[in-house]
């Protein structure tokens, strides 16, 4: 998997988790303190997100970091 493919996959996982929590991008950006367009870019895989910001994003969704990995293993 290339780096571009990885971030597209990661963004899709984050989008799916956000939707499972019934949150809009607008609601999430209020918690995560990023513009909605930035969250949209992350979800599309067009923006690289650091490991720490990934942690903070999942925290804003009230999800532990492990949730991302559990989601991956079950697919």
PDB file of N, CA, C and O in Angstrom:
ATOM      1  N   UNK A   1       0.851  -1.173   0.000  1.00  0.00           N
ATOM      2  CA  UNK A   1       0.000   0.000   0.000  1.00  0.00           C
ATOM      3  C   UNK A   1       0.898   1.238   0.000  1.00  0.00           C
ATOM      4  O   UNK A   1       1.833   1.347   0.794  1.00  0.00           O
ATOM      5  N   UNK A   2       0.597   2.151  -0.894  1.00  0.00           N
ATOM      6  CA  UNK A   2       1.373   3.388  -0.958  1.00  0.00           C
ATOM      7  C   UNK A   2       0.952   4.338   0.158  1.00  0.00           C
ATOM      8  O   UNK A   2      -0.063   4.122   0.819  1.00  0.00           O
ATOM      9  N   UNK A   3       1.732   5.380   0.358  1.00  0.00           N
ATOM     10  CA  UNK A   3       1.394   6.368   1.381  1.00  0.00           C
ATOM     11  C   UNK A   3       0.054   7.036   1.068  1.00  0.00           C
ATOM     12  O   UNK A   3      -0.764   7.249   1.963  1.00  0.00           O
ATOM     13  N   UNK A   4      -0.162   7.362  -0.196  1.00  0.00           N
ATOM     14  CA  UNK A   4      -1.418   7.983  -0.617  1.00  0.00           C
ATOM     15  C   UNK A   4      -2.605   7.056  -0.337  1.00  0.00           C
ATOM     16  O   UNK A   4      -3.639   7.498   0.163  1.00  0.00           O
ATOM     17  N   UNK A   5      -2.454   5.790  -0.657  1.00  0.00           N
ATOM     18  CA  UNK A   5      -3.515   4.806  -0.399  1.00  0.00           C
ATOM     19  C   UNK A   5      -3.775   4.658   1.103  1.00  0.00           C
ATOM     20  O   UNK A   5      -4.919   4.520   1.535  1.00  0.00           O
ATOM     21  N   UNK A   6      -2.692   4.691   1.890  1.00  0.00           N
ATOM     22  CA  UNK A   6      -2.830   4.571   3.335  1.00  0.00           C
ATOM     23  C   UNK A   6      -3.683   5.706   3.907  1.00  0.00           C
ATOM     24  O   UNK A   6      -4.603   5.458   4.687  1.00  0.00           O
ATOM     25  N   UNK A   7      -3.381   6.946   3.523  1.00  0.00           N
ATOM     26  CA  UNK A   7      -4.129   8.074   4.069  1.00  0.00           C
ATOM     27  C   UNK A   7      -5.565   8.098   3.560  1.00  0.00           C
ATOM     28  O   UNK A   7      -6.458   8.581   4.256  1.00  0.00           O
ATOM     29  N   UNK A   8      -5.795   7.591   2.368  1.00  0.00           N
ATOM     30  CA  UNK A   8      -7.170   7.467   1.870  1.00  0.00           C
ATOM     31  C   UNK A   8      -7.923   6.425   2.709  1.00  0.00           C
ATOM     32  O   UNK A   8      -9.075   6.644   3.086  1.00  0.00           O
ATOM     33  N   UNK A   9      -7.273   5.301   2.997  1.00  0.00           N
ATOM     34  CA  UNK A   9      -7.874   4.261   3.841  1.00  0.00           C
ATOM     35  C   UNK A   9      -8.149   4.803   5.247  1.00  0.00           C
ATOM     36  O   UNK A   9      -9.238   4.616   5.789  1.00  0.00           O
ATOM     37  N   UNK A  10      -7.149   5.477   5.831  1.00  0.00           N
ATOM     38  CA  UNK A  10      -7.290   6.026   7.183  1.00  0.00           C
ATOM     39  C   UNK A  10      -8.428   7.037   7.233  1.00  0.00           C
ATOM     40  O   UNK A  10      -9.239   7.015   8.159  1.00  0.00           O
ATOM     41  N   UNK A  11      -8.491   7.911   6.254  1.00  0.00           N
ATOM     42  CA  UNK A  11      -9.562   8.908   6.205  1.00  0.00           C
ATOM     43  C   UNK A  11     -10.932   8.259   6.122  1.00  0.00           C
ATOM     44  O   UNK A  11     -11.880   8.718   6.759  1.00  0.00           O
ATOM     45  N   UNK A  12     -11.039   7.191   5.337  1.00  0.00           N
ATOM     46  CA  UNK A  12     -12.297   6.465   5.240  1.00  0.00           C
ATOM     47  C   UNK A  12     -12.701   5.842   6.566  1.00  0.00           C
ATOM     48  O   UNK A  12     -13.874   5.856   6.937  1.00  0.00           O
ATOM     49  N   UNK A  13     -11.725   5.297   7.276  1.00  0.00           N
ATOM     50  CA  UNK A  13     -12.000   4.725   8.607  1.00  0.00           C
ATOM     51  C   UNK A  13     -12.478   5.804   9.563  1.00  0.00           C
ATOM     52  O   UNK A  13     -13.425   5.587  10.320  1.00  0.00           O
ATOM     53  N   UNK A  14     -11.836   6.959   9.538  1.00  0.00           N
ATOM     54  CA  UNK A  14     -12.236   8.059  10.420  1.00  0.00           C
ATOM     55  C   UNK A  14     -13.638   8.556  10.079  1.00  0.00           C
ATOM     56  O   UNK A  14     -14.433   8.852  10.971  1.00  0.00           O
ATOM     57  N   UNK A  15     -13.931   8.645   8.791  1.00  0.00           N
ATOM     58  CA  UNK A  15     -15.278   9.059   8.364  1.00  0.00           C
ATOM     59  C   UNK A  15     -16.325   8.071   8.878  1.00  0.00           C
ATOM     60  O   UNK A  15     -17.359   8.470   9.413  1.00  0.00           O
ATOM     61  N   UNK A  16     -16.042   6.773   8.709  1.00  0.00           N
ATOM     62  CA  UNK A  16     -16.975   5.742   9.159  1.00  0.00           C
ATOM     63  C   UNK A  16     -17.191   5.805  10.666  1.00  0.00           C
ATOM     64  O   UNK A  16     -18.320   5.663  11.136  1.00  0.00           O
ATOM     65  N   UNK A  17     -16.119   6.016  11.425  1.00  0.00           N
ATOM     66  CA  UNK A  17     -16.235   6.109  12.881  1.00  0.00           C
ATOM     67  C   UNK A  17     -17.034   7.348  13.282  1.00  0.00           C
ATOM     68  O   UNK A  17     -17.846   7.300  14.206  1.00  0.00           O
ATOM     69  N   UNK A  18     -16.796   8.463  12.576  1.00  0.00           N
ATOM     70  CA  UNK A  18     -17.547   9.687  12.865  1.00  0.00           C
ATOM     71  C   UNK A  18     -19.040   9.462  12.619  1.00  0.00           C
ATOM     72  O   UNK A  18     -19.883   9.874  13.416  1.00  0.00           O
ATOM     73  N   UNK A  19     -19.348   8.807  11.509  1.00  0.00           N
ATOM     74  CA  UNK A  19     -20.753   8.552  11.185  1.00  0.00           C
ATOM     75  C   UNK A  19     -21.393   7.583  12.171  1.00  0.00           C
ATOM     76  O   UNK A  19     -22.573   7.720  12.495  1.00  0.00           O
ATOM     77  N   UNK A  20     -20.625   6.604  12.654  1.00  0.00           N
ATOM     78  CA  UNK A  20     -21.147   5.693  13.674  1.00  0.00           C
ATOM     79  C   UNK A  20     -21.518   6.435  14.953  1.00  0.00           C
ATOM     80  O   UNK A  20     -22.426   6.026  15.678  1.00  0.00           O
ATOM     81  N   UNK A  21     -20.814   7.519  15.221  1.00  0.00           N
ATOM     82  CA  UNK A  21     -21.098   8.340  16.406  1.00  0.00           C
ATOM     83  C   UNK A  21     -22.178   9.387  16.097  1.00  0.00           C
ATOM     84  O   UNK A  21     -22.494  10.227  16.939  1.00  0.00           O
ATOM     85  N   UNK A  22     -22.736   9.329  14.885  1.00  0.00           N
ATOM     86  CA  UNK A  22     -23.786  10.272  14.455  1.00  0.00           C
ATOM     87  C   UNK A  22     -23.356  11.727  14.597  1.00  0.00           C
ATOM     88  O   UNK A  22     -24.127  12.571  15.056  1.00  0.00           O
ATOM     89  N   UNK A  23     -22.120  12.010  14.201  1.00  0.00           N
ATOM     90  CA  UNK A  23     -21.616  13.378  14.243  1.00  0.00           C
ATOM     91  C   UNK A  23     -21.378  13.874  12.831  1.00  0.00           C
ATOM     92  O   UNK A  23     -20.918  13.133  11.963  1.00  0.00           O
ATOM     93  N   UNK A  24     -21.697  15.132  12.618  1.00  0.00           N
ATOM     94  CA  UNK A  24     -21.377  15.764  11.348  1.00  0.00           C
ATOM     95  C   UNK A  24     -19.943  16.282  11.401  1.00  0.00           C
ATOM     96  O   UNK A  24     -19.341  16.349  12.473  1.00  0.00           O
ATOM     97  N   UNK A  25     -19.408  16.644  10.259  1.00  0.00           N
ATOM     98  CA  UNK A  25     -18.080  17.250  10.240  1.00  0.00           C
ATOM     99  C   UNK A  25     -18.095  18.565  11.013  1.00  0.00           C
ATOM    100  O   UNK A  25     -17.132  18.892  11.707  1.00  0.00           O
ATOM    101  N   UNK A  26     -19.185  19.318  10.895  1.00  0.00           N
ATOM    102  CA  UNK A  26     -19.318  20.580  11.634  1.00  0.00           C
ATOM    103  C   UNK A  26     -19.238  20.357  13.144  1.00  0.00           C
ATOM    104  O   UNK A  26     -18.528  21.075  13.848  1.00  0.00           O
ATOM    105  N   UNK A  27     -19.968  19.362  13.630  1.00  0.00           N
ATOM    106  CA  UNK A  27     -19.945  19.078  15.064  1.00  0.00           C
ATOM    107  C   UNK A  27     -18.561  18.654  15.514  1.00  0.00           C
ATOM    108  O   UNK A  27     -18.093  19.061  16.577  1.00  0.00           O
ATOM    109  N   UNK A  28     -17.905  17.832  14.699  1.00  0.00           N
ATOM    110  CA  UNK A  28     -16.572  17.357  15.051  1.00  0.00           C
ATOM    111  C   UNK A  28     -15.564  18.499  15.060  1.00  0.00           C
ATOM    112  O   UNK A  28     -14.689  18.542  15.925  1.00  0.00           O
ATOM    113  N   UNK A  29     -15.673  19.416  14.117  1.00  0.00           N
ATOM    114  CA  UNK A  29     -14.686  20.501  14.065  1.00  0.00           C
ATOM    115  C   UNK A  29     -14.807  21.423  15.271  1.00  0.00           C
ATOM    116  O   UNK A  29     -13.835  22.087  15.631  1.00  0.00           O
ATOM    117  N   UNK A  30     -15.970  21.481  15.900  1.00  0.00           N
ATOM    118  CA  UNK A  30     -16.115  22.276  17.121  1.00  0.00           C
ATOM    119  C   UNK A  30     -15.332  21.640  18.270  1.00  0.00           C
ATOM    120  O   UNK A  30     -14.768  22.347  19.105  1.00  0.00           O
ATOM    121  N   UNK A  31     -15.298  20.315  18.313  1.00  0.00           N
ATOM    122  CA  UNK A  31     -14.543  19.595  19.348  1.00  0.00           C
ATOM    123  C   UNK A  31     -13.052  19.541  19.032  1.00  0.00           C
ATOM    124  O   UNK A  31     -12.215  19.692  19.921  1.00  0.00           O
ATOM    125  N   UNK A  32     -12.729  19.323  17.762  1.00  0.00           N
ATOM    126  CA  UNK A  32     -11.341  19.094  17.354  1.00  0.00           C
ATOM    127  C   UNK A  32     -10.616  20.395  17.002  1.00  0.00           C
ATOM    128  O   UNK A  32      -9.395  20.390  16.847  1.00  0.00           O
ATOM    129  N   UNK A  33     -11.328  21.485  16.878  1.00  0.00           N
ATOM    130  CA  UNK A  33     -10.760  22.803  16.593  1.00  0.00           C
ATOM    131  C   UNK A  33     -10.006  22.860  15.266  1.00  0.00           C
ATOM    132  O   UNK A  33      -8.906  23.403  15.173  1.00  0.00           O
ATOM    133  N   UNK A  34     -10.633  22.284  14.253  1.00  0.00           N
ATOM    134  CA  UNK A  34     -10.142  22.389  12.886  1.00  0.00           C
ATOM    135  C   UNK A  34     -11.300  22.851  12.021  1.00  0.00           C
ATOM    136  O   UNK A  34     -12.464  22.665  12.377  1.00  0.00           O
ATOM    137  N   UNK A  35     -10.981  23.447  10.897  1.00  0.00           N
ATOM    138  CA  UNK A  35     -12.028  23.845   9.956  1.00  0.00           C
ATOM    139  C   UNK A  35     -12.684  22.594   9.370  1.00  0.00           C
ATOM    140  O   UNK A  35     -12.041  21.551   9.246  1.00  0.00           O
ATOM    141  N   UNK A  36     -13.958  22.702   9.014  1.00  0.00           N
ATOM    142  CA  UNK A  36     -14.671  21.575   8.439  1.00  0.00           C
ATOM    143  C   UNK A  36     -13.982  21.096   7.170  1.00  0.00           C
ATOM    144  O   UNK A  36     -13.931  19.896   6.903  1.00  0.00           O
ATOM    145  N   UNK A  37     -13.450  22.032   6.386  1.00  0.00           N
ATOM    146  CA  UNK A  37     -12.763  21.646   5.156  1.00  0.00           C
ATOM    147  C   UNK A  37     -11.512  20.808   5.452  1.00  0.00           C
ATOM    148  O   UNK A  37     -11.166  19.923   4.671  1.00  0.00           O
ATOM    149  N   UNK A  38     -10.844  21.076   6.557  1.00  0.00           N
ATOM    150  CA  UNK A  38      -9.675  20.279   6.947  1.00  0.00           C
ATOM    151  C   UNK A  38     -10.088  18.858   7.308  1.00  0.00           C
ATOM    152  O   UNK A  38      -9.424  17.894   6.927  1.00  0.00           O
ATOM    153  N   UNK A  39     -11.189  18.736   8.047  1.00  0.00           N
ATOM    154  CA  UNK A  39     -11.680  17.404   8.401  1.00  0.00           C
ATOM    155  C   UNK A  39     -12.099  16.657   7.138  1.00  0.00           C
ATOM    156  O   UNK A  39     -11.840  15.461   7.007  1.00  0.00           O
ATOM    157  N   UNK A  40     -12.743  17.358   6.215  1.00  0.00           N
ATOM    158  CA  UNK A  40     -13.138  16.733   4.946  1.00  0.00           C
ATOM    159  C   UNK A  40     -11.910  16.253   4.185  1.00  0.00           C
ATOM    160  O   UNK A  40     -11.927  15.163   3.613  1.00  0.00           O
ATOM    161  N   UNK A  41     -10.845  17.048   4.169  1.00  0.00           N
ATOM    162  CA  UNK A  41      -9.611  16.650   3.484  1.00  0.00           C
ATOM    163  C   UNK A  41      -8.972  15.432   4.138  1.00  0.00           C
ATOM    164  O   UNK A  41      -8.452  14.557   3.446  1.00  0.00           O
ATOM    165  N   UNK A  42      -9.006  15.370   5.468  1.00  0.00           N
ATOM    166  CA  UNK A  42      -8.472  14.206   6.180  1.00  0.00           C
ATOM    167  C   UNK A  42      -9.286  12.967   5.809  1.00  0.00           C
ATOM    168  O   UNK A  42      -8.724  11.910   5.522  1.00  0.00           O
ATOM    169  N   UNK A  43     -10.605  13.104   5.818  1.00  0.00           N
ATOM    170  CA  UNK A  43     -11.482  11.962   5.512  1.00  0.00           C
ATOM    171  C   UNK A  43     -11.329  11.482   4.073  1.00  0.00           C
ATOM    172  O   UNK A  43     -11.532  10.301   3.793  1.00  0.00           O
ATOM    173  N   UNK A  44     -10.978  12.372   3.170  1.00  0.00           N
ATOM    174  CA  UNK A  44     -10.750  11.979   1.766  1.00  0.00           C
ATOM    175  C   UNK A  44      -9.342  11.439   1.540  1.00  0.00           C
ATOM    176  O   UNK A  44      -9.046  10.878   0.485  1.00  0.00           O
ATOM    177  N   UNK A  45      -8.484  11.610   2.528  1.00  0.00           N
ATOM    178  CA  UNK A  45      -7.108  11.158   2.388  1.00  0.00           C
ATOM    179  C   UNK A  45      -6.214  12.183   1.736  1.00  0.00           C
ATOM    180  O   UNK A  45      -5.085  11.866   1.362  1.00  0.00           O
ATOM    181  N   UNK A  46      -6.690  13.405   1.590  1.00  0.00           N
ATOM    182  CA  UNK A  46      -5.923  14.457   0.947  1.00  0.00           C
ATOM    183  C   UNK A  46      -5.034  15.241   1.887  1.00  0.00           C
ATOM    184  O   UNK A  46      -4.265  16.094   1.446  1.00  0.00           O
ATOM    185  N   UNK A  47      -5.128  14.968   3.169  1.00  0.00           N
ATOM    186  CA  UNK A  47      -4.313  15.677   4.157  1.00  0.00           C
ATOM    187  C   UNK A  47      -3.700  14.663   5.105  1.00  0.00           C
ATOM    188  O   UNK A  47      -4.394  13.800   5.643  1.00  0.00           O
ATOM    189  N   UNK A  48      -2.402  14.773   5.305  1.00  0.00           N
ATOM    190  CA  UNK A  48      -1.687  13.899   6.227  1.00  0.00           C
ATOM    191  C   UNK A  48      -2.011  14.343   7.648  1.00  0.00           C
ATOM    192  O   UNK A  48      -2.022  15.536   7.951  1.00  0.00           O
ATOM    193  N   UNK A  49      -2.271  13.376   8.508  1.00  0.00           N
ATOM    194  CA  UNK A  49      -2.567  13.675   9.909  1.00  0.00           C
ATOM    195  C   UNK A  49      -1.500  13.006  10.773  1.00  0.00           C
ATOM    196  O   UNK A  49      -1.167  11.838  10.574  1.00  0.00           O
ATOM    197  N   UNK A  50      -0.973  13.756  11.725  1.00  0.00           N
ATOM    198  CA  UNK A  50       0.059  13.196  12.597  1.00  0.00           C
ATOM    199  C   UNK A  50      -0.570  12.191  13.561  1.00  0.00           C
ATOM    200  O   UNK A  50      -1.784  12.184  13.767  1.00  0.00           O
ATOM    201  N   UNK A  51       0.266  11.357  14.137  1.00  0.00           N
ATOM    202  CA  UNK A  51      -0.213  10.355  15.091  1.00  0.00           C
ATOM    203  C   UNK A  51      -0.887  11.037  16.280  1.00  0.00           C
ATOM    204  O   UNK A  51      -1.913  10.562  16.767  1.00  0.00           O
ATOM    205  N   UNK A  52      -0.318  12.143  16.745  1.00  0.00           N
ATOM    206  CA  UNK A  52      -0.912  12.838  17.890  1.00  0.00           C
ATOM    207  C   UNK A  52      -2.256  13.457  17.528  1.00  0.00           C
ATOM    208  O   UNK A  52      -3.200  13.390  18.316  1.00  0.00           O
ATOM    209  N   UNK A  53      -2.353  14.056  16.348  1.00  0.00           N
ATOM    210  CA  UNK A  53      -3.635  14.628  15.929  1.00  0.00           C
ATOM    211  C   UNK A  53      -4.670  13.538  15.675  1.00  0.00           C
ATOM    212  O   UNK A  53      -5.864  13.758  15.877  1.00  0.00           O
ATOM    213  N   UNK A  54      -4.227  12.375  15.238  1.00  0.00           N
ATOM    214  CA  UNK A  54      -5.136  11.237  15.090  1.00  0.00           C
ATOM    215  C   UNK A  54      -5.700  10.869  16.464  1.00  0.00           C
ATOM    216  O   UNK A  54      -6.899  10.633  16.612  1.00  0.00           O
ATOM    217  N   UNK A  55      -4.830  10.826  17.447  1.00  0.00           N
ATOM    218  CA  UNK A  55      -5.252  10.555  18.826  1.00  0.00           C
ATOM    219  C   UNK A  55      -6.270  11.604  19.292  1.00  0.00           C
ATOM    220  O   UNK A  55      -7.302  11.253  19.864  1.00  0.00           O
ATOM    221  N   UNK A  56      -5.986  12.880  19.051  1.00  0.00           N
ATOM    222  CA  UNK A  56      -6.888  13.953  19.465  1.00  0.00           C
ATOM    223  C   UNK A  56      -8.227  13.884  18.731  1.00  0.00           C
ATOM    224  O   UNK A  56      -9.274  14.144  19.323  1.00  0.00           O
ATOM    225  N   UNK A  57      -8.194  13.539  17.460  1.00  0.00           N
ATOM    226  CA  UNK A  57      -9.425  13.415  16.681  1.00  0.00           C
ATOM    227  C   UNK A  57     -10.303  12.298  17.233  1.00  0.00           C
ATOM    228  O   UNK A  57     -11.512  12.469  17.386  1.00  0.00           O
ATOM    229  N   UNK A  58      -9.698  11.167  17.527  1.00  0.00           N
ATOM    230  CA  UNK A  58     -10.460  10.062  18.112  1.00  0.00           C
ATOM    231  C   UNK A  58     -10.961  10.424  19.511  1.00  0.00           C
ATOM    232  O   UNK A  58     -12.052  10.015  19.907  1.00  0.00           O
ATOM    233  N   UNK A  59     -10.172  11.184  20.249  1.00  0.00           N
ATOM    234  CA  UNK A  59     -10.604  11.640  21.574  1.00  0.00           C
ATOM    235  C   UNK A  59     -11.823  12.561  21.443  1.00  0.00           C
ATOM    236  O   UNK A  59     -12.740  12.496  22.262  1.00  0.00           O
ATOM    237  N   UNK A  60     -11.835  13.412  20.422  1.00  0.00           N
ATOM    238  CA  UNK A  60     -12.980  14.293  20.187  1.00  0.00           C
ATOM    239  C   UNK A  60     -14.231  13.480  19.851  1.00  0.00           C
ATOM    240  O   UNK A  60     -15.351  13.922  20.105  1.00  0.00           O
ATOM    241  N   UNK A  61     -14.035  12.295  19.283  1.00  0.00           N
ATOM    242  CA  UNK A  61     -15.148  11.390  18.990  1.00  0.00           C
ATOM    243  C   UNK A  61     -15.488  10.505  20.192  1.00  0.00           C
ATOM    244  O   UNK A  61     -16.385   9.664  20.123  1.00  0.00           O
ATOM    245  N   UNK A  62     -14.762  10.706  21.291  1.00  0.00           N
ATOM    246  CA  UNK A  62     -14.920   9.869  22.492  1.00  0.00           C
ATOM    247  C   UNK A  62     -14.664   8.397  22.198  1.00  0.00           C
ATOM    248  O   UNK A  62     -15.367   7.512  22.685  1.00  0.00           O
ATOM    249  N   UNK A  63     -13.643   8.162  21.392  1.00  0.00           N
ATOM    250  CA  UNK A  63     -13.247   6.802  21.040  1.00  0.00           C
ATOM    251  C   UNK A  63     -11.781   6.604  21.399  1.00  0.00           C
ATOM    252  O   UNK A  63     -10.963   7.486  21.140  1.00  0.00           O
ATOM    253  N   UNK A  64     -11.436   5.474  21.986  1.00  0.00           N
ATOM    254  CA  UNK A  64     -10.018   5.208  22.254  1.00  0.00           C
ATOM    255  C   UNK A  64      -9.279   4.899  20.951  1.00  0.00           C
ATOM    256  O   UNK A  64      -9.880   4.445  19.977  1.00  0.00           O
ATOM    257  N   UNK A  65      -8.002   5.145  20.947  1.00  0.00           N
ATOM    258  CA  UNK A  65      -7.169   4.887  19.766  1.00  0.00           C
ATOM    259  C   UNK A  65      -7.307   3.447  19.295  1.00  0.00           C
ATOM    260  O   UNK A  65      -7.249   3.177  18.095  1.00  0.00           O
ATOM    261  N   UNK A  66      -7.488   2.533  20.219  1.00  0.00           N
ATOM    262  CA  UNK A  66      -7.603   1.117  19.884  1.00  0.00           C
ATOM    263  C   UNK A  66      -8.791   0.836  18.964  1.00  0.00           C
ATOM    264  O   UNK A  66      -8.782  -0.150  18.228  1.00  0.00           O
ATOM    265  N   UNK A  67      -9.802   1.684  18.999  1.00  0.00           N
ATOM    266  CA  UNK A  67     -10.987   1.503  18.159  1.00  0.00           C
ATOM    267  C   UNK A  67     -10.607   1.454  16.692  1.00  0.00           C
ATOM    268  O   UNK A  67     -11.169   0.670  15.927  1.00  0.00           O
ATOM    269  N   UNK A  68      -9.653   2.290  16.295  1.00  0.00           N
ATOM    270  CA  UNK A  68      -9.224   2.319  14.895  1.00  0.00           C
ATOM    271  C   UNK A  68      -8.633   0.974  14.503  1.00  0.00           C
ATOM    272  O   UNK A  68      -8.896   0.478  13.408  1.00  0.00           O
ATOM    273  N   UNK A  69      -7.847   0.384  15.377  1.00  0.00           N
ATOM    274  CA  UNK A  69      -7.197  -0.876  15.071  1.00  0.00           C
ATOM    275  C   UNK A  69      -8.179  -2.042  15.134  1.00  0.00           C
ATOM    276  O   UNK A  69      -8.073  -2.987  14.352  1.00  0.00           O
ATOM    277  N   UNK A  70      -9.122  -1.981  16.049  1.00  0.00           N
ATOM    278  CA  UNK A  70     -10.161  -3.017  16.119  1.00  0.00           C
ATOM    279  C   UNK A  70     -11.006  -2.991  14.861  1.00  0.00           C
ATOM    280  O   UNK A  70     -11.394  -4.041  14.348  1.00  0.00           O
ATOM    281  N   UNK A  71     -11.293  -1.802  14.363  1.00  0.00           N
ATOM    282  CA  UNK A  71     -12.057  -1.626  13.136  1.00  0.00           C
ATOM    283  C   UNK A  71     -11.304  -2.260  11.957  1.00  0.00           C
ATOM    284  O   UNK A  71     -11.918  -2.848  11.066  1.00  0.00           O
ATOM    285  N   UNK A  72      -9.996  -2.136  11.960  1.00  0.00           N
ATOM    286  CA  UNK A  72      -9.174  -2.677  10.877  1.00  0.00           C
ATOM    287  C   UNK A  72      -9.130  -4.190  10.922  1.00  0.00           C
ATOM    288  O   UNK A  72      -9.221  -4.838   9.880  1.00  0.00           O
ATOM    289  N   UNK A  73      -8.994  -4.761  12.092  1.00  0.00           N
ATOM    290  CA  UNK A  73      -8.859  -6.202  12.235  1.00  0.00           C
ATOM    291  C   UNK A  73     -10.140  -6.910  11.826  1.00  0.00           C
ATOM    292  O   UNK A  73     -10.095  -8.001  11.259  1.00  0.00           O
ATOM    293  N   UNK A  74     -11.280  -6.297  12.109  1.00  0.00           N
ATOM    294  CA  UNK A  74     -12.544  -6.958  11.821  1.00  0.00           C
ATOM    295  C   UNK A  74     -12.922  -6.926  10.345  1.00  0.00           C
ATOM    296  O   UNK A  74     -13.838  -7.641   9.940  1.00  0.00           O
ATOM    297  N   UNK A  75     -12.254  -6.130   9.536  1.00  0.00           N
ATOM    298  CA  UNK A  75     -12.601  -6.029   8.112  1.00  0.00           C
ATOM    299  C   UNK A  75     -11.925  -7.098   7.287  1.00  0.00           C
ATOM    300  O   UNK A  75     -12.114  -7.150   6.071  1.00  0.00           O
TER     301      UNK A  75
END
